[in-house]
């Protein structure tokens, strides 16, 4: 009886070893496959091609559909940049210290750059369709026209803004446009983000993307850029938080806020990562805050990253006007 038990234990141990070996092989294979998927997606190895009819349809859309390309003015003056841990207890080190910073007047996109706006740029510059434009010969579905553009690198975003006669906003400009002058945590005040104000915290399809790179091929739960009127910034900019994160012009340095100049900071002169702001559809409450900062490789193209453009105000010495909502 004892011998049978030992034998059975031996078989059990052997089976476990075999199962473990099979599992390890499978995991290794999956990891190998996943790394290739990730590499392919990161370098946009998957290319969508225009058909002749598709390109003609795209040109008709650009000619006849109205874009949402308005800009809002952010007057010259000081604002409270960064976070105070006594007020915002979830603030990260990169947001410290909180300081008053002066910015010249500028304009910033009322909305994130949309698929329709980016389509005109694509046609004029001879680029292929975006990864998620897979309908009617290289087009997006009509319901996607005013969704924020995604799967764009920092270089794509920079090129678009330059082509449009604008530029990417600086981190400081983005933050002032999002929260106004008074140091509020969010565009509407100090109340935490909720689903009635921000498109965030999506589950299921949403991710986590970092663990499931194949999700980058799926169309995410984003919405039109003109939604959530109760979440607009003090200057009237929509969706500064949520929907997609937004590239800004600066190189990213987690300690930059401690060393930034007091007037018109433009970020470090060099770096390896570009800053992005605002949080995306899959982010959590802790990242849905106007002072939250982060950075990544500027070549990154992903389905939770977009951008909006900015430009100097026509009169850089524009009179300071208070637009802070009560």
FIRO-587572 format. One record per atom (N, C-alpha, C): residue number from 1; chain; atom name; x, y negated, z. Coordinates in steps of 0.05 Angstrom, whole numbers, m for minus. Each point is the difference from the previous one (the first is absolute). Example, Ala and Ser with C-alpha at 12.3 -4.5 7.8 and 13.67 -1.06 7.14 Angstrom:
2
1,A,N,264,114,156
1,A,CA,m18,m24,0
1,A,C,18,m24,0
2,A,N,m7,m21,m14
2,A,CA,16,m24,1
2,A,C,m15,m22,14
***
This chain:
326
1,A,N,17,24,0
1,A,CA,m17,m24,0
1,A,C,17,m25,0
2,A,N,21,2,16
2,A,CA,18,m23,2
2,A,C,15,m4,m27
3,A,N,7,23,m13
3,A,CA,14,m2,m25
3,A,C,m18,m12,m21
4,A,N,m26,7,0
4,A,CA,m19,m11,m20
4,A,C,m3,m30,4
5,A,N,m1,m7,26
5,A,CA,m3,m29,6
5,A,C,24,m15,m10
6,A,N,24,11,4
6,A,CA,24,m14,m9
6,A,C,0,m1,m31
7,A,N,m9,22,m12
7,A,CA,0,1,m29
7,A,C,m20,m21,m11
8,A,N,m23,m1,13
8,A,CA,m20,m20,m9
8,A,C,11,m28,4
9,A,N,14,m4,23
9,A,CA,11,m26,4
9,A,C,21,m6,m21
10,A,N,15,21,m7
10,A,CA,20,m4,m20
10,A,C,m12,m7,m27
11,A,N,m23,14,m7
11,A,CA,m13,m6,m25
11,A,C,m12,m28,1
12,A,N,m11,m7,24
12,A,CA,m11,m27,3
12,A,C,21,m21,m4
13,A,N,23,4,13
13,A,CA,22,m19,m2
13,A,C,9,m2,m29
14,A,N,3,24,m13
14,A,CA,8,0,m28
14,A,C,m19,m15,m18
15,A,N,m26,6,5
15,A,CA,m21,m14,m15
15,A,C,2,m30,4
16,A,N,5,m8,25
16,A,CA,2,m29,5
16,A,C,24,m12,m14
17,A,N,22,15,0
17,A,CA,23,m10,m15
17,A,C,m6,m3,m29
18,A,N,m13,21,m11
18,A,CA,m7,m1,m29
18,A,C,m19,m24,m5
19,A,N,m21,m2,17
19,A,CA,m19,m22,m4
19,A,C,14,m27,3
20,A,N,18,m2,19
20,A,CA,15,m25,4
20,A,C,17,m7,m25
21,A,N,12,22,m11
21,A,CA,17,m4,m24
21,A,C,m17,m10,m23
22,A,N,m23,13,m3
22,A,CA,m18,m8,m22
22,A,C,m10,m28,3
23,A,N,m7,m7,25
23,A,CA,m10,m27,6
23,A,C,23,m21,m5
24,A,N,24,7,9
24,A,CA,23,m18,m5
24,A,C,5,m4,m29
25,A,N,m3,22,m15
25,A,CA,4,m2,m29
25,A,C,m21,m18,m13
26,A,N,m25,4,9
26,A,CA,m23,m16,m10
26,A,C,3,m29,6
27,A,N,8,m6,25
27,A,CA,4,m27,9
27,A,C,22,m14,m16
28,A,N,22,16,m3
28,A,CA,23,m11,m16
28,A,C,m9,m6,m28
29,A,N,m16,19,m12
29,A,CA,m10,m5,m27
29,A,C,m18,m24,m2
30,A,N,m17,m3,21
30,A,CA,m18,m23,0
30,A,C,16,m26,4
31,A,N,20,1,17
31,A,CA,16,m24,5
31,A,C,15,m7,m26
32,A,N,10,20,m14
32,A,CA,14,m5,m25
32,A,C,m19,m12,m20
33,A,N,m25,11,m2
33,A,CA,m19,m11,m19
33,A,C,m9,m28,8
34,A,N,m4,m4,27
34,A,CA,m8,m26,9
34,A,C,21,m21,m5
35,A,N,26,7,4
35,A,CA,21,m19,m6
35,A,C,0,m9,m29
36,A,N,m6,19,m17
36,A,CA,m2,m6,m29
36,A,C,m24,m18,m5
37,A,N,m23,6,13
37,A,CA,m23,m16,m4
37,A,C,6,m29,9
38,A,N,11,m2,24
38,A,CA,6,m26,11
38,A,C,19,m15,m18
39,A,N,22,13,m9
39,A,CA,19,m13,m18
39,A,C,m14,m9,m25
40,A,N,m16,17,m12
40,A,CA,m14,m7,m24
40,A,C,m18,m24,3
41,A,N,m14,m1,23
41,A,CA,m19,m22,4
41,A,C,15,m25,7
42,A,N,22,2,15
42,A,CA,15,m24,7
42,A,C,12,m13,m24
43,A,N,7,15,m20
43,A,CA,13,m11,m24
43,A,C,m20,m3,m23
44,A,N,m25,4,6
44,A,CA,m21,m2,m20
44,A,C,6,18,m24
45,A,N,8,25,7
45,A,CA,5,19,m21
45,A,C,m25,8,m16
46,A,N,m23,m5,13
46,A,CA,m25,5,m14
46,A,C,m9,m25,m14
47,A,N,m2,1,m27
47,A,CA,m6,m24,m16
47,A,C,m26,4,m15
48,A,N,m17,m20,2
48,A,CA,m25,0,m15
48,A,C,5,m16,m26
49,A,N,m9,11,m22
49,A,CA,5,m13,m26
49,A,C,m26,m12,m11
50,A,N,2,m23,m14
50,A,CA,m23,m12,m13
50,A,C,m8,17,m25
51,A,N,m26,1,m5
51,A,CA,m9,8,m27
51,A,C,m6,m26,m15
52,A,N,m2,1,m26
52,A,CA,m7,m24,m15
52,A,C,m26,m12,9
53,A,N,m20,17,4
53,A,CA,m26,m10,8
53,A,C,1,m10,29
54,A,N,16,13,16
54,A,CA,2,m9,28
54,A,C,13,m28,2
55,A,N,20,m5,m16
55,A,CA,13,m26,1
55,A,C,m19,m22,m10
56,A,N,m16,7,m20
56,A,CA,m19,m19,m11
56,A,C,m21,m7,22
57,A,N,m9,21,14
57,A,CA,m20,m5,21
57,A,C,12,m17,22
58,A,N,25,5,7
58,A,CA,14,m16,21
58,A,C,1,m29,m8
59,A,N,7,m5,m25
59,A,CA,2,m28,m10
59,A,C,m28,m14,1
60,A,N,m21,15,m6
60,A,CA,m27,m11,2
60,A,C,m8,m7,29
61,A,N,8,17,18
61,A,CA,m5,m5,28
61,A,C,14,m26,9
62,A,N,25,m3,m6
62,A,CA,16,m23,7
62,A,C,m13,m25,m11
63,A,N,m10,2,m25
63,A,CA,m12,m24,m13
63,A,C,m27,m8,11
64,A,N,m15,19,10
64,A,CA,m28,m6,7
64,A,C,m7,2,30
65,A,N,16,15,16
65,A,CA,m7,3,28
65,A,C,14,m22,16
66,A,N,m15,m12,19
66,A,CA,11,m21,16
66,A,C,17,10,23
67,A,N,24,m11,2
67,A,CA,19,9,21
67,A,C,m5,m15,26
68,A,N,9,11,21
68,A,CA,m2,m13,27
68,A,C,27,m10,8
69,A,N,8,m22,m14
69,A,CA,28,m9,3
69,A,C,1,m28,14
70,A,N,m20,m7,15
70,A,CA,1,m25,15
70,A,C,22,0,21
71,A,N,8,m25,7
71,A,CA,20,m3,21
71,A,C,m11,m19,21
72,A,N,10,2,24
72,A,CA,m9,m18,22
72,A,C,25,m16,9
73,A,N,m5,m24,10
73,A,CA,21,m18,9
73,A,C,6,5,30
74,A,N,25,2,7
74,A,CA,9,1,28
74,A,C,16,m26,4
75,A,N,m11,m19,15
75,A,CA,13,m26,3
75,A,C,27,2,14
76,A,N,16,m21,m4
76,A,CA,26,m1,14
76,A,C,m4,m3,30
77,A,N,19,10,15
77,A,CA,m1,m3,29
77,A,C,11,25,14
78,A,N,0,m2,26
78,A,CA,10,22,17
78,A,C,m22,21,4
79,A,N,10,24,7
79,A,CA,m18,21,9
79,A,C,15,18,19
80,A,N,m15,16,15
80,A,CA,12,18,19
80,A,C,6,27,m14
81,A,N,25,6,m2
81,A,CA,9,24,m15
81,A,C,10,21,20
82,A,N,m7,26,m5
82,A,CA,8,21,18
82,A,C,m19,5,22
83,A,N,8,18,19
83,A,CA,m19,9,21
83,A,C,11,m6,28
84,A,N,m19,m3,18
84,A,CA,6,m3,29
84,A,C,m11,25,14
85,A,N,18,16,12
85,A,CA,m8,25,12
85,A,C,m20,m4,23
86,A,N,m1,m24,12
86,A,CA,m19,m5,21
86,A,C,m28,m1,m11
87,A,N,m3,m8,m26
87,A,CA,m26,m3,m12
87,A,C,m6,25,m17
88,A,N,20,9,m16
88,A,CA,m4,23,m17
88,A,C,19,22,9
89,A,N,m11,18,17
89,A,CA,16,20,14
89,A,C,11,22,m19
90,A,N,m12,2,m23
90,A,CA,10,21,m19
90,A,C,20,m11,m20
91,A,N,8,m25,4
91,A,CA,20,m12,m18
91,A,C,26,15,m1
92,A,N,12,2,m23
92,A,CA,25,14,m4
92,A,C,23,m19,2
93,A,N,24,11,5
93,A,CA,24,m16,3
93,A,C,5,m19,m24
94,A,N,m6,10,m24
94,A,CA,5,m16,m24
94,A,C,m17,m25,m2
95,A,N,m21,m2,17
95,A,CA,m17,m24,0
95,A,C,9,m21,21
96,A,N,21,6,14
96,A,CA,9,m17,22
96,A,C,25,m15,m8
97,A,N,4,m24,12
97,A,CA,m18,m15,18
97,A,C,m21,m16,m15
98,A,N,m20,m9,14
98,A,CA,m19,m18,m12
98,A,C,11,m29,0
99,A,N,m3,m13,m23
99,A,CA,12,m27,m3
99,A,C,m19,m17,m17
100,A,N,5,m26,1
100,A,CA,m14,m19,m18
100,A,C,18,m5,m24
101,A,N,m11,3,m24
101,A,CA,15,m3,m25
101,A,C,m15,m20,m18
102,A,N,15,m16,m13
102,A,CA,m11,m19,m19
102,A,C,1,11,m29
103,A,N,m22,m3,m15
103,A,CA,0,8,m28
103,A,C,m10,m23,m17
104,A,N,12,m4,m23
104,A,CA,m11,m19,m19
104,A,C,m27,11,m10
105,A,N,m16,m17,m12
105,A,CA,m26,9,m11
105,A,C,4,19,m23
106,A,N,m18,20,m1
106,A,CA,2,19,m22
106,A,C,m28,11,m6
107,A,N,m3,13,m22
107,A,CA,m25,14,m7
107,A,C,5,30,0
108,A,N,m20,15,6
108,A,CA,2,29,1
108,A,C,m25,12,m12
109,A,N,2,24,m12
109,A,CA,m23,13,m11
109,A,C,m22,3,19
110,A,N,m24,m8,m8
110,A,CA,m23,4,17
110,A,C,m5,30,3
111,A,N,7,15,m20
111,A,CA,m3,29,0
111,A,C,26,14,m8
112,A,N,2,25,7
112,A,CA,22,17,m10
112,A,C,m2,2,m31
113,A,N,22,2,m13
113,A,CA,0,3,m29
113,A,C,m15,25,m8
114,A,N,m18,m2,m19
114,A,CA,m18,22,m7
114,A,C,10,16,m24
115,A,N,m12,22,m4
115,A,CA,6,17,m24
115,A,C,m5,m16,m25
116,A,N,m22,m15,m1
116,A,CA,m6,m16,m25
116,A,C,21,m21,m5
117,A,N,9,m14,20
117,A,CA,21,m20,m4
117,A,C,26,13,m8
118,A,N,7,23,12
118,A,CA,25,13,m7
118,A,C,m1,12,m28
119,A,N,m24,7,m9
119,A,CA,m3,11,m27
119,A,C,9,m19,m21
120,A,N,m6,m26,3
120,A,CA,9,m20,m19
120,A,C,30,m1,m2
121,A,N,13,1,24
121,A,CA,29,1,1
121,A,C,12,24,m14
122,A,N,m13,23,5
122,A,CA,9,25,m13
122,A,C,m1,m2,m30
123,A,N,m22,m11,m10
123,A,CA,m4,m1,m29
123,A,C,20,m20,m13
124,A,N,4,m23,13
124,A,CA,18,m20,m11
124,A,C,29,9,0
125,A,N,7,14,21
125,A,CA,29,8,3
125,A,C,5,28,m11
126,A,N,m20,13,m11
126,A,CA,5,25,m13
126,A,C,5,24,19
127,A,N,m11,m2,24
127,A,CA,4,22,19
127,A,C,m21,22,m4
128,A,N,6,24,9
128,A,CA,m20,22,m1
128,A,C,m22,m4,21
129,A,N,m22,14,m3
129,A,CA,m21,m2,21
129,A,C,10,9,27
130,A,N,m13,m9,21
130,A,CA,6,8,27
130,A,C,m7,30,4
131,A,N,12,11,21
131,A,CA,m3,29,6
131,A,C,m30,7,3
132,A,N,m16,m17,12
132,A,CA,m28,6,5
132,A,C,m19,m10,m22
133,A,N,11,m9,m22
133,A,CA,m17,m9,m23
133,A,C,m1,24,m20
134,A,N,m19,17,5
134,A,CA,m1,25,m15
134,A,C,m27,4,m15
135,A,N,m13,m22,m6
135,A,CA,m26,1,m13
135,A,C,0,m15,m26
136,A,N,m15,10,m20
136,A,CA,m4,m14,m25
136,A,C,27,m9,m12
137,A,N,19,19,m2
137,A,CA,24,m5,m14
137,A,C,21,m17,14
138,A,N,m1,0,27
138,A,CA,20,m15,15
138,A,C,m12,m23,17
139,A,N,m27,0,4
139,A,CA,m13,m21,15
139,A,C,m9,10,27
140,A,N,m7,m20,17
140,A,CA,m13,7,25
140,A,C,m30,m1,m3
141,A,N,m14,13,18
141,A,CA,m30,m1,m1
141,A,C,m9,m28,6
142,A,N,m23,m8,m10
142,A,CA,m10,m27,3
142,A,C,m2,m8,30
143,A,N,m7,19,17
143,A,CA,m3,m6,28
143,A,C,27,m6,14
144,A,N,22,6,m14
144,A,CA,26,m4,11
144,A,C,12,m27,m8
145,A,N,m14,m15,m17
145,A,CA,12,m24,m11
145,A,C,9,m20,21
146,A,N,m15,m3,21
146,A,CA,7,m20,21
146,A,C,12,13,25
147,A,N,9,25,m3
147,A,CA,15,13,22
147,A,C,28,m11,m1
148,A,N,14,m1,22
148,A,CA,28,m10,0
148,A,C,18,19,m17
149,A,N,18,m11,m15
149,A,CA,19,17,m14
149,A,C,17,14,20
150,A,N,8,25,m7
150,A,CA,17,16,18
150,A,C,20,15,m17
151,A,N,17,17,12
151,A,CA,22,13,m15
151,A,C,17,m20,m14
152,A,N,7,m22,13
152,A,CA,18,m20,m11
152,A,C,24,m3,19
153,A,N,24,m1,m11
153,A,CA,24,m5,16
153,A,C,2,m29,6
154,A,N,19,m7,18
154,A,CA,5,m29,5
154,A,C,8,m14,m26
155,A,N,15,13,m16
155,A,CA,9,m12,m25
155,A,C,m23,m4,m19
156,A,N,m19,18,m1
156,A,CA,m24,m4,m16
156,A,C,m16,m24,10
157,A,N,m3,m2,26
157,A,CA,m15,m22,12
157,A,C,14,m27,m5
158,A,N,26,0,3
158,A,CA,15,m25,m5
158,A,C,m2,m8,m29
159,A,N,2,20,m19
159,A,CA,m2,m6,m28
159,A,C,m27,m11,m8
160,A,N,m21,12,12
160,A,CA,m27,m10,m5
160,A,C,m3,m29,8
161,A,N,8,m6,25
161,A,CA,m4,m27,10
161,A,C,16,m20,m17
162,A,N,24,7,m8
162,A,CA,16,m18,m17
162,A,C,m14,m4,m27
163,A,N,m10,22,m12
163,A,CA,m14,m2,m25
163,A,C,m25,m18,3
164,A,N,m13,1,23
164,A,CA,m24,m17,4
164,A,C,7,m28,8
165,A,N,25,m8,2
165,A,CA,8,m26,8
165,A,C,m2,m5,29
166,A,N,2,22,16
166,A,CA,m1,m2,29
166,A,C,24,15,11
167,A,N,m2,9,25
167,A,CA,21,15,13
167,A,C,m12,16,23
168,A,N,14,18,11
168,A,CA,m9,14,24
168,A,C,3,m19,24
169,A,N,m19,1,19
169,A,CA,3,m17,23
169,A,C,23,10,18
170,A,N,11,m18,16
170,A,CA,19,8,20
170,A,C,m15,13,23
171,A,N,14,14,17
171,A,CA,m13,12,24
171,A,C,m14,m22,16
172,A,N,14,m22,4
172,A,CA,m12,m22,17
172,A,C,m25,m11,m13
173,A,N,1,m4,m27
173,A,CA,m24,m10,m13
173,A,C,m23,19,2
174,A,N,6,26,m5
174,A,CA,m21,20,2
174,A,C,m13,m1,28
175,A,N,17,m1,21
175,A,CA,m10,1,27
175,A,C,m17,m25,7
176,A,N,9,m23,m9
176,A,CA,m16,m24,6
176,A,C,m26,1,m15
177,A,N,0,9,m25
177,A,CA,m25,2,m16
177,A,C,m19,20,13
178,A,N,11,20,14
178,A,CA,m17,21,12
178,A,C,m12,m9,27
179,A,N,15,m15,16
179,A,CA,m9,m5,27
179,A,C,m3,m29,8
180,A,N,7,m19,m19
180,A,CA,m3,m28,7
180,A,C,22,m10,18
181,A,N,m5,m21,15
181,A,CA,20,m14,15
181,A,C,2,7,29
182,A,N,m21,12,11
182,A,CA,m2,1,29
182,A,C,9,26,14
183,A,N,13,18,m16
183,A,CA,11,24,12
183,A,C,m20,23,5
184,A,N,m23,m3,m11
184,A,CA,m20,22,2
184,A,C,11,26,m10
185,A,N,m9,22,11
185,A,CA,11,26,m8
185,A,C,m9,9,m28
186,A,N,m25,m7,m6
186,A,CA,m12,9,m26
186,A,C,m12,m25,m14
187,A,N,m7,3,m25
187,A,CA,m11,m23,m14
187,A,C,m24,m13,13
188,A,N,m17,16,13
188,A,CA,m24,m10,12
188,A,C,2,m6,30
189,A,N,23,5,12
189,A,CA,4,m5,29
189,A,C,16,22,13
190,A,N,m4,4,26
190,A,CA,15,20,14
190,A,C,m15,27,3
191,A,N,m24,2,m10
191,A,CA,m14,25,2
191,A,C,13,21,m18
192,A,N,2,25,8
192,A,CA,12,21,m16
192,A,C,m14,4,m27
193,A,N,14,11,m19
193,A,CA,m12,6,m25
193,A,C,m21,21,3
194,A,N,m22,m2,m15
194,A,CA,m21,20,0
194,A,C,m8,5,m29
195,A,N,m15,21,m5
195,A,CA,m8,8,m27
195,A,C,m19,m20,m13
196,A,N,m12,m18,16
196,A,CA,m17,m20,m12
196,A,C,16,m24,m11
197,A,N,26,m1,6
197,A,CA,16,m22,m10
197,A,C,23,8,m18
198,A,N,8,26,2
198,A,CA,25,9,m13
198,A,C,m4,28,m11
199,A,N,11,5,m24
199,A,CA,0,27,m11
199,A,C,25,14,9
200,A,N,m2,16,21
200,A,CA,24,13,11
200,A,C,m9,26,14
201,A,N,20,15,10
201,A,CA,m6,24,16
201,A,C,m15,22,m14
202,A,N,3,2,m27
202,A,CA,m14,20,m15
202,A,C,13,28,5
203,A,N,m16,21,1
203,A,CA,10,27,5
203,A,C,m8,18,m23
204,A,N,6,26,3
204,A,CA,m7,18,m21
204,A,C,18,m4,m24
205,A,N,m11,m11,m21
205,A,CA,16,m5,m24
205,A,C,24,m16,6
206,A,N,m2,m18,20
206,A,CA,20,m20,4
206,A,C,27,10,9
207,A,N,2,22,12
207,A,CA,28,7,7
207,A,C,2,18,24
208,A,N,23,m1,13
208,A,CA,21,m19,m5
208,A,C,15,5,m26
209,A,N,4,m22,m15
209,A,CA,14,3,m26
209,A,C,28,10,3
210,A,N,14,m9,22
210,A,CA,28,7,3
210,A,C,4,30,3
211,A,N,m20,14,9
211,A,CA,2,29,3
211,A,C,m12,16,m23
212,A,N,m15,m14,m16
212,A,CA,m14,13,m23
212,A,C,5,m17,m25
213,A,N,24,1,m12
213,A,CA,6,m18,m22
213,A,C,m19,3,m24
214,A,N,m12,24,m2
214,A,CA,m18,4,m23
214,A,C,m25,m18,2
215,A,N,m5,m11,24
215,A,CA,m22,m19,3
215,A,C,4,m26,m15
216,A,N,25,m5,m8
216,A,CA,6,m24,m15
216,A,C,m14,1,m28
217,A,N,m6,24,m9
217,A,CA,m14,3,m25
217,A,C,m30,m5,2
218,A,N,m10,m1,24
218,A,CA,m29,m4,4
218,A,C,m7,m29,2
219,A,N,m23,m7,m9
219,A,CA,m9,m28,2
219,A,C,m10,m5,28
220,A,N,12,m19,14
220,A,CA,m6,m4,29
220,A,C,m26,m15,4
221,A,N,m9,m1,25
221,A,CA,m25,m15,7
221,A,C,4,m30,2
222,A,N,8,m13,m21
222,A,CA,3,m29,0
222,A,C,m26,m12,m12
223,A,N,m3,m26,5
223,A,CA,m24,m14,m8
223,A,C,7,m26,m15
224,A,N,m20,m13,m11
224,A,CA,4,m25,m14
224,A,C,12,m21,19
225,A,N,16,m18,m12
225,A,CA,15,m19,16
225,A,C,m17,m22,13
226,A,N,m25,m3,m9
226,A,CA,m16,m22,10
226,A,C,m20,9,22
227,A,N,5,23,12
227,A,CA,m18,10,21
227,A,C,10,m10,28
228,A,N,m17,4,20
228,A,CA,7,m7,28
228,A,C,2,m30,4
229,A,N,m21,m14,m6
229,A,CA,0,m29,4
229,A,C,4,m8,29
230,A,N,m7,17,19
230,A,CA,3,m6,28
230,A,C,28,5,10
231,A,N,18,8,m18
231,A,CA,28,5,8
231,A,C,20,m19,m14
232,A,N,m10,m21,m13
232,A,CA,18,m18,m15
232,A,C,18,m16,19
233,A,N,22,m9,m10
233,A,CA,19,m15,15
233,A,C,m10,m29,4
234,A,N,13,m16,18
234,A,CA,m8,m27,4
234,A,C,0,m18,m25
235,A,N,16,9,m20
235,A,CA,1,m16,m25
235,A,C,m17,12,m22
236,A,N,m15,21,6
236,A,CA,m18,12,m20
236,A,C,12,22,m16
237,A,N,22,12,8
237,A,CA,12,23,m14
237,A,C,m13,26,9
238,A,N,m8,17,m19
238,A,CA,m13,25,6
238,A,C,20,23,4
239,A,N,m7,18,18
239,A,CA,14,25,4
239,A,C,30,m3,3
240,A,N,7,m18,17
240,A,CA,29,m2,8
240,A,C,8,24,16
241,A,N,m20,13,12
241,A,CA,5,26,13
241,A,C,m17,21,m14
242,A,N,12,24,m2
242,A,CA,m15,23,m11
242,A,C,0,1,m30
243,A,N,m15,20,m10
243,A,CA,m2,6,m28
243,A,C,27,10,m11
244,A,N,18,m18,m8
244,A,CA,27,8,m5
244,A,C,19,m18,14
245,A,N,24,10,8
245,A,CA,21,m17,10
245,A,C,10,m17,m23
246,A,N,15,m21,6
246,A,CA,8,m19,m20
246,A,C,30,m6,1
247,A,N,13,3,m23
247,A,CA,28,m8,m3
247,A,C,2,m30,5
248,A,N,22,m9,13
248,A,CA,7,m28,2
248,A,C,29,m3,m11
249,A,N,9,m25,m2
249,A,CA,25,m4,m14
249,A,C,25,7,16
250,A,N,m1,0,27
250,A,CA,24,2,17
250,A,C,12,28,0
251,A,N,27,0,3
251,A,CA,13,24,8
251,A,C,m8,5,30
252,A,N,m3,25,7
252,A,CA,m9,6,27
252,A,C,23,4,20
253,A,N,m3,m13,23
253,A,CA,19,4,22
253,A,C,m17,m1,25
254,A,N,0,21,15
254,A,CA,m17,2,24
254,A,C,5,m22,20
255,A,N,24,m11,0
255,A,CA,8,m21,20
255,A,C,m2,m28,m12
256,A,N,m10,m3,m24
256,A,CA,1,m26,m13
256,A,C,m16,m22,14
257,A,N,m22,8,13
257,A,CA,m16,m21,13
257,A,C,15,m14,23
258,A,N,20,13,11
258,A,CA,16,m12,21
258,A,C,20,m20,m11
259,A,N,7,3,m25
259,A,CA,21,m17,m12
259,A,C,m10,m18,m22
260,A,N,m25,2,m8
260,A,CA,m10,m15,m22
260,A,C,2,m30,5
261,A,N,5,m17,m21
261,A,CA,0,m29,4
261,A,C,m28,m10,7
262,A,N,m1,m24,11
262,A,CA,m26,m11,9
262,A,C,m16,m12,m22
263,A,N,12,m3,m24
263,A,CA,m14,m12,m23
263,A,C,2,18,m24
264,A,N,m22,7,m11
264,A,CA,m2,15,m26
264,A,C,19,24,m1
265,A,N,m2,19,19
265,A,CA,18,24,m1
265,A,C,m7,17,m24
266,A,N,21,10,m13
266,A,CA,m4,16,m24
266,A,C,11,28,3
267,A,N,8,8,24
267,A,CA,10,27,4
267,A,C,30,2,m4
268,A,N,12,23,7
268,A,CA,29,4,m4
268,A,C,8,m3,m29
269,A,N,25,m6,m5
269,A,CA,10,m3,m27
269,A,C,2,26,m15
270,A,N,6,22,15
270,A,CA,3,26,m12
270,A,C,m13,21,18
271,A,N,m2,24,m10
271,A,CA,m12,22,16
271,A,C,m3,25,m17
272,A,N,m12,20,11
272,A,CA,m5,25,m14
272,A,C,m30,6,m2
273,A,N,m16,m14,16
273,A,CA,m29,3,0
273,A,C,m14,m27,m5
274,A,N,m23,1,m13
274,A,CA,m16,m24,m3
274,A,C,m23,1,20
275,A,N,m8,m23,10
275,A,CA,m21,m1,20
275,A,C,m27,3,m13
276,A,N,m19,12,16
276,A,CA,m28,0,m8
276,A,C,m17,m5,24
277,A,N,m24,m10,m4
277,A,CA,m17,m9,22
277,A,C,m29,10,m4
278,A,N,m15,m1,21
278,A,CA,m29,2,m2
278,A,C,m13,27,6
279,A,N,16,21,m2
279,A,CA,m12,27,5
279,A,C,m19,8,m22
280,A,N,m3,27,m3
280,A,CA,m16,10,m22
280,A,C,m23,17,10
281,A,N,m14,13,m19
281,A,CA,m25,14,6
281,A,C,4,24,19
282,A,N,25,10,3
282,A,CA,4,23,17
282,A,C,12,m7,27
283,A,N,5,m26,4
283,A,CA,14,m8,25
283,A,C,m19,m1,24
284,A,N,13,m2,24
284,A,CA,m15,1,25
284,A,C,m4,m28,11
285,A,N,m14,m2,22
285,A,CA,m6,m25,13
285,A,C,25,m15,7
286,A,N,21,14,9
286,A,CA,24,m14,10
286,A,C,14,m14,m23
287,A,N,m4,8,m25
287,A,CA,13,m13,m22
287,A,C,m18,m21,m14
288,A,N,m26,m1,9
288,A,CA,m18,m19,m11
288,A,C,2,m26,16
289,A,N,23,m13,m3
289,A,CA,5,m25,14
289,A,C,16,m18,m18
290,A,N,m5,m26,1
290,A,CA,12,m19,m20
290,A,C,31,m2,3
291,A,N,10,5,24
291,A,CA,29,m3,5
291,A,C,15,26,m6
292,A,N,m13,22,m4
292,A,CA,13,25,m5
292,A,C,18,m1,m25
293,A,N,25,9,3
293,A,CA,20,m1,m21
293,A,C,10,28,m6
294,A,N,8,4,m25
294,A,CA,13,25,m8
294,A,C,15,m4,m26
295,A,N,16,20,m7
295,A,CA,15,m1,m25
295,A,C,5,27,m12
296,A,N,6,1,m26
296,A,CA,5,25,m13
296,A,C,16,m5,m25
297,A,N,10,21,m12
297,A,CA,15,m1,m25
297,A,C,m16,m16,m21
298,A,N,11,m20,m13
298,A,CA,m15,m15,m19
298,A,C,m9,15,m25
299,A,N,11,24,m4
299,A,CA,m8,17,m23
299,A,C,m25,16,6
300,A,N,m10,m1,25
300,A,CA,m22,17,8
300,A,C,m26,m8,m15
301,A,N,m13,21,m11
301,A,CA,m26,m4,m12
301,A,C,m19,20,13
302,A,N,m21,m10,12
302,A,CA,m17,17,17
302,A,C,m28,m11,m1
303,A,N,m20,17,8
303,A,CA,m28,m8,m4
303,A,C,m11,m15,24
304,A,N,17,m11,17
304,A,CA,m10,m18,21
304,A,C,16,m26,0
305,A,N,13,m6,m22
305,A,CA,16,m25,m2
305,A,C,m8,m16,m24
306,A,N,m6,m26,4
306,A,CA,m6,m18,m21
306,A,C,14,m27,6
307,A,N,m12,m22,m8
307,A,CA,12,m26,5
307,A,C,m20,m23,m7
308,A,N,7,m24,8
308,A,CA,m13,m24,m9
308,A,C,22,m21,m6
309,A,N,m6,m19,m16
309,A,CA,20,m20,m8
309,A,C,m4,m26,15
310,A,N,20,m17,m1
310,A,CA,0,m26,12
310,A,C,15,m20,m18
311,A,N,m2,m25,7
311,A,CA,15,m21,m14
311,A,C,1,m25,17
312,A,N,20,m17,m5
312,A,CA,2,m25,14
312,A,C,m25,m17,m7
313,A,N,m9,m15,20
313,A,CA,m23,m18,m5
313,A,C,8,m21,m20
314,A,N,m19,m10,m17
314,A,CA,7,m21,m19
314,A,C,14,m24,12
315,A,N,m8,m7,25
315,A,CA,13,m20,15
315,A,C,10,13,25
316,A,N,26,5,1
316,A,CA,12,15,22
316,A,C,m4,m14,27
317,A,N,m5,m26,m1
317,A,CA,m4,m16,24
317,A,C,m30,m4,6
318,A,N,m16,20,m10
318,A,CA,m29,m2,3
318,A,C,m7,m6,29
319,A,N,m20,m17,3
319,A,CA,m9,m8,27
319,A,C,m8,24,16
320,A,N,9,2,24
320,A,CA,m6,22,18
320,A,C,m30,m3,8
321,A,N,m15,22,m6
321,A,CA,m28,1,7
321,A,C,m5,25,16
322,A,N,m16,m2,21
322,A,CA,m6,23,16
322,A,C,m24,16,m12
323,A,N,5,25,m7
323,A,CA,m21,17,m10
323,A,C,m6,23,19
324,A,N,9,m3,25
324,A,CA,m3,22,19
324,A,C,m29,4,7
325,A,N,m9,25,m4
325,A,CA,m27,7,7
325,A,C,m3,1,31
326,A,N,m24,m7,10
326,A,CA,m4,1,28
326,A,C,2,28,11
***
